[in-house]
Each structure stands twice: as C-alpha cells, then as structure tokens.
Amino acid sequence: MGVVYFAPSEGEDPYIKVGSHISKGDTVGLIEAMKMFNEVHSPVDGEVVELLVENGSMVEYDQPIARVRKVGDN
C-alpha cells in the first residue's frame, strides 16, 4: 500500500498521461510507501488510454494504475 504520483515532483511534467506512448521499462509513476519512493515501470509497449487512479491517491499492491493499449492491439 502506498501513494501514487505521476510526476517526479510537484510542478514537473507527468511521466504519463492519456495518449502517451510508452515502452517496456519506462517509468510511469512513483509509489511512496513508508517514506521511500519506488519507481513503477511499464511491463509493455503501448499507448496510455486511461489513468485508473488520481495522482496522490492511495493504491494497493498490484493495483492497476493505468490502462494501456499494447502495440499491435486494436
């Protein structure tokens, strides 16, 4: 459990937004848990079609934070 952030710090550009093209391994956000920040990396290549949580909200372990259309999917 932790807090998700879509930008490296307040006022900076987000890692991802709807329409972003991402590659496997790209940083898509940060999770803050117990005062430590952990990068979240994309497991796939694709396009972000929906953010499933709001910046600064609590998330659970393995909770999806974005919906991605994989490259080659329709």
N, C-alpha and C positions, 0 to 999 in steps of 0.2 A: 504494500500500500504506500502511496506517495502522492505528490502533487506534480502534475504535468505542466511543462512550459514549452511553448512552440518557438520561442526566440531565446538567444543566448543571454540577453538581459533586457530590461525594460527600455523601450525606445529603439531597439535594434530590429532589423528585418527578421521576420519569422523564417525558420528553417523550411517550412512547407506551408502552402495554402491551397485551396481548391484550384485545380488547373496546373499545379506544379508537376513537372516531370522529375521523377526520382530514379536513382539506380540502386541496385542491391548494395547495401553497405553504407549508403548516405545517412547522415544524421538527420532525423526527422523531429527530434524533440529531446527534452531533458526530463528526468524524473528525480524529484528531490525527496529523499527518504532519510530520516534521522540526520538531517543537516548535511547530507552528502548528495552530490549531483551525479547522476548516471546518464550517459547518452543512450538514446534509443535509436537503433539503426534499422533501416528498411530491409526486410527479408527478400524483397522482389524488385524488379524493374517495372515501372509503370507510371500512371498519372493519378494524382490525388483527386478523387471525385467527391469526397465528403470528409469533414472533420467530425468525429463522433463524440468528442468531449470539448469543453471550453478550456481555453488557456487558464491555468491557475486552479483547475478543479482536481479533486481527489480521484485517483484511479486505483484499481485493484491489480494484483499480479496477473499477467496475461490478458488484461482487458484491452480490446482493440481501441486505438485512439484515432484511426483514420481508415477510410475505405479507399482502396487503390485498385484501379483497373490495370491488370497486368498487361505488359506489352504482348500483343497478339490476341488479346481477348476482345470481344465485341461488346 
